[in-house]
Amino acid sequence: MRRMFSTQIALLIIFSSVFTGMVFFTDVYDEVYTRIVSVTCLSCIKLDPKTSSEFFFETANGENHPEFVLENLSRGPVFIAYRKDVCTYCDEMEPLIMSILNITFEKEEVFYKIINFKGNNITFIHINRDHASKVLTDSLHIYDKYEVNGVPMFTFVTINYDPNGVVRPYYTTLYAKLELKNDEEIKNYLTKILEESISLYNDNKAGYKP
């Protein structure tokens, strides 16, 4: 009995030592935490947040809009797509975005392009949170209006008059696959939001002071 108890204690000590070594002397823990806990892949947990294109003036976390957005907002609406390396829904959504905007990029890329969309300038920014700078990756929390903390996430930033009569940045955020039936519906919905962003921008740009 004592011998069995001693063996169990010894095995417990060995296991604890190995686990401690993994946590403190390798990046395994950090990688797992980042991929699973810190930013969730919505497709990994089979979560499809309800499609909602309501626009907001106030950012999700109360911070100012990032400079890289404001700089580009001076020429037209900004469309941001967030993803991570491992994300099934991201892989399914990105070809649809490429088709709408007539562009090509790789999933690992931090991609930036000013696009002429139906005669209007828009800025498209693709942010892979596994590879982008902290300024870019942290911007997800500024626009995560429903505090999902997951990818894929798609943000459209335009301008509008606020209740005080000041033209300010005005944004909406969509998540996952938008709860739509097929690729064509998804493309049509994203195009509709993009066109609405452009219309708002054109209607209010005369009063906008970046």
Secondary structure, DSSP 8 states (H G I E B T S, - for coil): -HHHHHHHHHHHHHHHHHHHHHHHHSSHHHHHIIIIIISEEGGGGT---------BSS-TTS----HHHHHHHTTS-EEEEEE-SS-HHHHHHHHHHHHHHT----TT--EEEEEEETTEEEEEEEEETTTS-HHHHHHHHHH-TT---EESEEEEEEEEE-TTS-EEEEEEEEETTTT-SSHHHHHHHHHHHHHHHHHHHHHHGGG---
